[in-house]
Amino acid sequence: MNRKVQIAGVPEHFNFPWHLAMDEGAFEQRGINLEWTDVPEGTGRMVELLNSGKADIAILLTEGYVRAVSEGLEALIAQEYIATPLLWGVHVDAQSSFTTQAELVNKKAAISRYGSGSHLMAFVHAKDMAWPQEALQFEVVNTLDGAVQALRDKQADYFMWEKFTTQPLVDQGVFRRVGVCPTPWPCFVVVARTDFARDEPGVLADVLEIINGYTSEFKWIPSIDRTLSNHYKQTLADIREWLSLTRWSQEQLNKETLVKVIYTLNELNRLANKLRAENMLLNPRNL
């Protein structure tokens, strides 16, 4: 009998290796019925799924995971997933008068939800721009479509989202990108609920072994650039640039990197409680 595993992730090109593995029956061959849930709302919504037991594993933004643990999420980093930074595009409505990031000080940011990457990175971006944190204002829009509507209706002034995901909207004249803010750390981690990691260590190990096999070879799949271009409706040039900038990891997140994320979010007053990096990484002591 196959063991059901519920996993959640954003419907973006980073997670295409999971779908390849599922389509080819790689998990079923190990006796795993992997049920994938696309979560366009992002990390904040996936944290809710983990908290409610509706997801065993999720592919979360690193900063969103750290914030969630400070608020009580009982989950561990099983491993680093994307070792490179996320490039957050800073977008405004294409019909707006904004042409530079500097003009957005004291303006309202659209965010998918509080505690999400778009929320937390607004603080990182403000720090980079030397803006006062207290000047930040937010409008919750849930999804990318919600952000389009909010900017069009002037309910918010700018929106931060992964720049390659939003590129079609820039090309179509819906958004204007006025800047890019990279995360100062690896952007995605594979997170498992602590009880799942404790009760199903063999299943979790199998899941990681399978996906690592796919991600380690992903860039070398013949015509993968064309496959991604067609699937995500992005130009071949944009996909090739994204592939050149993205590196999948098959290793555990470095403790020193996690310490940096904790320190930065704490400095920005984004953590509800103090955290210790060694308590957040998957190992037998934390189960």
C-alpha positions as CSV (number, residue, x, y, z in Angstrom):
1,M,0.0,0.0,0.0
2,N,1.4,3.4,-1.0
3,R,2.1,5.9,1.7
4,K,0.3,9.2,1.0
5,V,2.4,12.3,1.3
6,Q,0.9,15.8,0.9
7,I,3.3,18.4,-0.5
8,A,2.7,22.1,-1.4
9,G,4.6,24.5,-3.6
10,V,4.2,27.6,-5.7
11,P,3.2,27.0,-9.4
12,E,6.5,28.3,-10.7
13,H,9.4,26.9,-12.8
14,F,11.5,26.2,-9.7
15,N,9.1,23.3,-8.9
16,F,8.9,21.7,-12.4
17,P,11.3,18.9,-11.4
18,W,8.7,17.6,-8.9
19,H,6.1,17.4,-11.6
20,L,8.5,15.6,-13.9
21,A,9.2,13.0,-11.2
22,M,5.5,12.5,-10.5
23,D,4.6,12.2,-14.2
24,E,7.3,9.5,-14.6
25,G,6.0,7.6,-11.6
26,A,9.3,8.0,-9.6
27,F,7.5,8.3,-6.3
28,E,5.1,5.5,-6.9
29,Q,8.0,3.1,-7.6
30,R,9.0,3.7,-4.0
31,G,5.5,3.1,-2.7
32,I,4.8,6.9,-2.2
33,N,1.6,8.5,-3.3
34,L,2.8,12.1,-3.6
35,E,-0.2,14.5,-3.7
36,W,1.0,18.0,-4.9
37,T,-1.0,21.2,-4.2
38,D,-0.2,24.3,-6.2
39,V,-0.3,27.3,-3.9
40,P,-0.3,30.6,-5.9
41,E,-0.7,32.6,-2.7
42,G,2.8,31.6,-1.7
43,T,4.7,30.8,1.5
44,G,2.2,32.4,3.9
45,R,-0.6,30.1,2.7
46,M,1.7,27.0,2.7
47,V,2.5,27.7,6.4
48,E,-1.2,27.5,7.1
49,L,-1.4,24.2,5.3
50,L,1.5,22.8,7.4
51,N,0.0,24.1,10.6
52,S,-3.4,22.5,9.8
53,G,-1.9,19.2,8.8
54,K,-3.0,19.5,5.2
55,A,0.6,19.4,4.0
56,D,3.4,17.2,5.2
57,I,6.1,18.9,3.2
58,A,6.3,22.3,1.6
59,I,8.8,24.2,-0.6
60,L,9.0,27.5,1.3
61,L,10.9,30.7,0.9
62,T,13.7,30.6,3.5
63,E,12.7,33.9,5.2
64,G,9.1,32.9,5.3
65,Y,9.9,29.7,7.0
66,V,12.1,31.4,9.6
67,R,9.3,33.9,10.4
68,A,6.7,31.1,10.7
69,V,8.8,29.1,13.2
70,S,9.1,32.2,15.3
71,E,5.3,32.3,15.4
72,G,5.0,28.6,16.4
73,L,5.3,26.5,13.2
74,E,6.6,23.1,14.2
75,A,8.6,22.1,11.1
76,L,12.2,21.5,10.2
77,I,14.3,22.3,7.2
78,A,14.9,18.9,5.5
79,Q,17.3,20.5,3.0
80,E,18.1,23.5,0.9
81,Y,16.2,23.4,-2.4
82,I,17.3,26.4,-4.4
83,A,20.9,27.5,-3.5
84,T,20.7,30.8,-5.4
85,P,18.9,34.0,-4.5
86,L,15.4,34.9,-5.6
87,L,15.3,38.0,-7.8
88,W,12.4,40.0,-6.5
89,G,11.2,42.4,-9.2
90,V,9.8,45.7,-7.9
91,H,6.8,46.4,-10.0
92,V,4.4,49.3,-10.5
93,D,1.3,49.6,-12.8
94,A,2.5,50.3,-16.3
95,Q,0.2,53.3,-16.5
96,S,1.4,54.9,-13.2
97,S,3.8,57.8,-13.1
98,F,6.5,55.9,-11.1
99,T,9.7,55.2,-13.0
100,T,12.3,54.6,-10.2
101,Q,12.4,52.8,-6.8
102,A,13.2,56.0,-5.0
103,E,9.7,57.3,-5.8
104,L,8.1,54.5,-3.8
105,V,9.2,55.7,-0.4
106,N,6.1,56.1,1.8
107,K,4.0,54.3,-0.8
108,K,1.8,51.2,-0.3
109,A,3.1,47.7,-1.1
110,A,0.8,45.0,-2.3
111,I,1.6,41.7,-0.5
112,S,0.1,38.2,-0.9
113,R,-0.4,38.0,2.9
114,Y,1.3,39.0,6.2
115,G,4.3,36.7,6.8
116,S,4.8,36.0,3.2
117,G,7.9,36.5,1.1
118,S,6.4,39.6,-0.5
119,H,5.7,41.0,3.0
120,L,9.1,40.2,4.5
121,M,11.2,41.2,1.5
122,A,9.5,44.6,1.5
123,F,11.4,45.2,4.8
124,V,14.7,43.9,3.3
125,H,14.1,46.2,0.3
126,A,13.3,49.2,2.5
127,K,16.5,48.6,4.4
128,D,18.5,48.4,1.1
129,M,16.8,51.7,0.1
130,A,17.5,53.3,3.5
131,W,13.8,53.9,4.0
132,P,12.3,54.0,7.5
133,Q,10.5,50.8,8.4
134,E,7.6,52.7,9.9
135,A,6.9,54.3,6.5
136,L,5.9,50.9,5.0
137,Q,2.2,50.3,4.2
138,F,0.6,47.2,3.0
139,E,-2.4,46.0,1.0
140,V,-3.1,42.2,1.1
141,V,-3.9,40.9,-2.4
142,N,-3.5,37.1,-2.0
143,T,-2.3,36.3,-5.5
144,L,-0.4,37.8,-8.5
145,D,-3.8,38.4,-10.2
146,G,-4.9,40.3,-7.1
147,A,-1.7,42.4,-7.3
148,V,-2.5,43.3,-10.9
149,Q,-6.0,44.5,-9.9
150,A,-4.7,46.4,-6.8
151,L,-2.1,48.3,-8.7
152,R,-4.6,49.0,-11.5
153,D,-7.2,50.3,-9.0
154,K,-4.5,52.3,-7.1
155,Q,-5.2,50.3,-3.9
156,A,-1.5,49.8,-3.8
157,D,1.5,51.4,-5.5
158,Y,4.0,48.6,-6.0
159,F,4.4,44.8,-5.8
160,M,7.4,42.6,-5.3
161,W,7.4,39.2,-6.9
162,E,9.9,36.9,-8.6
163,K,11.0,38.7,-11.8
164,F,10.8,35.9,-14.3
165,T,7.3,34.9,-13.1
166,T,6.1,38.4,-13.7
167,Q,8.1,39.0,-17.0
168,P,5.1,38.2,-19.2
169,L,3.1,40.9,-17.4
170,V,6.0,43.3,-18.0
171,D,6.1,42.3,-21.7
172,Q,2.3,42.8,-22.0
173,G,2.5,46.3,-20.6
174,V,0.6,45.4,-17.4
175,F,3.5,46.0,-15.0
176,R,6.6,48.2,-15.2
177,R,9.6,46.9,-13.4
178,V,11.5,49.7,-11.7
179,G,14.1,47.6,-9.8
180,V,15.2,44.2,-8.6
181,C,15.9,43.2,-5.0
182,P,17.7,39.8,-4.6
183,T,17.3,37.8,-1.4
184,P,20.6,37.9,0.5
185,W,20.5,34.1,1.0
186,P,19.4,30.8,-0.8
187,C,15.8,31.3,-1.6
188,F,13.9,28.0,-1.2
189,V,14.1,25.2,1.4
190,V,12.3,21.9,1.6
191,V,10.4,22.0,4.9
192,A,8.8,19.0,6.7
193,R,6.4,19.0,9.6
194,T,8.3,17.8,12.7
195,D,5.8,15.0,13.4
196,F,6.0,13.8,9.8
197,A,9.8,13.8,9.9
198,R,9.7,11.9,13.2
199,D,7.1,9.3,12.2
200,E,8.1,8.8,8.5
201,P,11.9,9.2,8.3
202,G,12.3,6.6,5.6
203,V,9.5,8.1,3.5
204,L,11.0,11.6,3.8
205,A,14.5,10.2,2.9
206,D,13.0,8.6,-0.2
207,V,11.3,11.8,-1.3
208,L,14.5,13.8,-0.9
209,E,16.6,11.1,-2.7
210,I,14.1,11.1,-5.7
211,I,13.8,14.9,-6.1
212,N,17.6,15.3,-5.7
213,G,18.1,12.9,-8.5
214,Y,15.8,15.0,-10.8
215,T,17.2,18.4,-9.8
216,S,20.8,17.3,-10.2
217,E,20.2,16.5,-13.9
218,F,17.4,19.0,-14.6
219,K,19.4,21.5,-16.6
220,W,20.8,18.8,-18.9
221,I,17.4,17.4,-20.0
222,P,17.3,17.8,-23.8
223,S,15.2,20.9,-24.8
224,I,14.2,21.6,-21.1
225,D,14.4,25.3,-22.0
226,R,11.7,24.9,-24.7
227,T,9.5,22.7,-22.4
228,L,9.6,25.4,-19.7
229,S,9.0,28.2,-22.2
230,N,5.9,26.5,-23.5
231,H,4.6,25.5,-20.1
232,Y,5.0,28.8,-18.3
233,K,4.4,31.0,-21.4
234,Q,7.7,32.8,-21.2
235,T,10.2,33.6,-23.9
236,L,13.0,31.2,-24.6
237,A,15.5,33.9,-23.9
238,D,14.0,34.6,-20.4
239,I,13.9,30.9,-19.6
240,R,17.6,30.5,-20.6
241,E,18.6,33.5,-18.5
242,W,16.6,32.1,-15.5
243,L,18.2,28.6,-15.9
244,S,21.7,30.2,-16.0
245,L,21.0,32.0,-12.7
246,T,19.3,29.2,-10.8
247,R,21.1,26.3,-9.0
248,W,19.2,23.5,-7.3
249,S,20.7,22.1,-4.2
250,Q,21.0,18.5,-3.0
251,E,22.4,19.4,0.4
252,Q,21.3,20.5,3.8
253,L,21.1,24.3,4.4
254,N,24.3,25.6,5.9
255,K,23.8,26.6,9.6
256,E,25.7,29.8,9.2
257,T,23.4,30.8,6.3
258,L,20.4,30.2,8.5
259,V,21.9,32.2,11.3
260,K,22.2,35.1,8.8
261,V,18.5,34.9,7.9
262,I,17.5,34.8,11.6
263,Y,19.8,37.8,12.4
264,T,18.5,39.9,9.5
265,L,14.8,39.3,10.3
266,N,15.4,39.9,14.0
267,E,17.2,43.2,13.1
268,L,14.1,44.1,11.1
269,N,11.8,43.2,14.0
270,R,10.1,40.5,12.0
271,L,10.5,37.6,14.5
272,A,7.9,36.9,17.2
273,N,10.4,34.9,19.3
274,K,14.1,34.2,19.5
275,L,15.3,31.3,17.4
276,R,18.3,29.0,17.4
277,A,19.4,27.8,14.0
278,E,20.5,24.3,15.2
279,N,17.0,23.6,16.4
280,M,15.5,24.2,12.9
281,L,17.6,21.8,10.8
282,L,16.5,18.2,10.3
283,N,18.6,15.9,12.4
284,P,17.8,13.1,15.0
285,R,18.3,15.5,17.9
286,N,15.4,17.7,16.7
287,L,12.8,14.9,16.3
